[in-house]
């Protein structure tokens, strides 16, 4: 458990287990603790490197906006800092956007990508979810004091008083429009998309996302030789908010990370 000086900030990361490296990127207002329920299953098979993103958890904020693109640069810089030529990267929700941007911006360092409950364009969220995205103002952050996210932040953040600042910057990030469809379609990194069947991301968007990655266009053939390199898992009985706690998540992820996949074609 230590800090890495990357991207102009001290990026907190902690390691568990041994084997091929797997980076975990948490969701908004979270920290590495967000993966506590599934960490033992992942660390039993992999060298897990869990990261606190800019302004979250034990990583103090710096004087720059919160952007998927800059946080992706931080992740790539961490992989280099650790002396790794490549790593598997799993991101959940906000961290899923960061993981996706890491593969887009730094494909050479991402061996396999897992995006959990995150869209490739902002309109992939249901309209009601978009309407409820946090307001980019300190008053909204103040109203969230006493929530589990705030209590965790107060306990582990280097500067607990930055809570309202994190709320402002995250709200501003989540209300920015984006559409990465062209860049997703150009990806060659084998990718697993994982969603809940009652996710905050629309089921239509899940299928569109998979389609951009080459999935859902043809039958795989009796022997599976025409299977795409990327895969889609929709986990039953879960939501956007509890998928990261479910044993079904590592059960879907670990086979994808360990089994051979067909080359893109």
Secondary structure as GFF3:
##gff-version 3
##sequence-region A 1 265
A	DSSP	beta_strand	2	6	.	.	.	ID=ss1
A	DSSP	beta_strand	9	16	.	.	.	ID=ss2
A	DSSP	beta_strand	21	25	.	.	.	ID=ss3
A	DSSP	three_ten_helix	32	35	.	.	.	ID=ss4
A	DSSP	alpha_helix	36	43	.	.	.	ID=ss5
A	DSSP	beta_strand	47	52	.	.	.	ID=ss6
A	DSSP	alpha_helix	68	81	.	.	.	ID=ss7
A	DSSP	beta_strand	87	92	.	.	.	ID=ss8
A	DSSP	alpha_helix	94	105	.	.	.	ID=ss9
A	DSSP	three_ten_helix	107	109	.	.	.	ID=ss10
A	DSSP	beta_strand	110	116	.	.	.	ID=ss11
A	DSSP	three_ten_helix	122	124	.	.	.	ID=ss12
A	DSSP	alpha_helix	127	131	.	.	.	ID=ss13
A	DSSP	alpha_helix	138	143	.	.	.	ID=ss14
A	DSSP	alpha_helix	148	156	.	.	.	ID=ss15
A	DSSP	three_ten_helix	160	162	.	.	.	ID=ss16
A	DSSP	alpha_helix	163	174	.	.	.	ID=ss17
A	DSSP	alpha_helix	181	185	.	.	.	ID=ss18
A	DSSP	beta_strand	190	198	.	.	.	ID=ss19
A	DSSP	alpha_helix	203	212	.	.	.	ID=ss20
A	DSSP	beta_strand	231	239	.	.	.	ID=ss21
A	DSSP	three_ten_helix	243	245	.	.	.	ID=ss22
A	DSSP	alpha_helix	247	258	.	.	.	ID=ss23
###
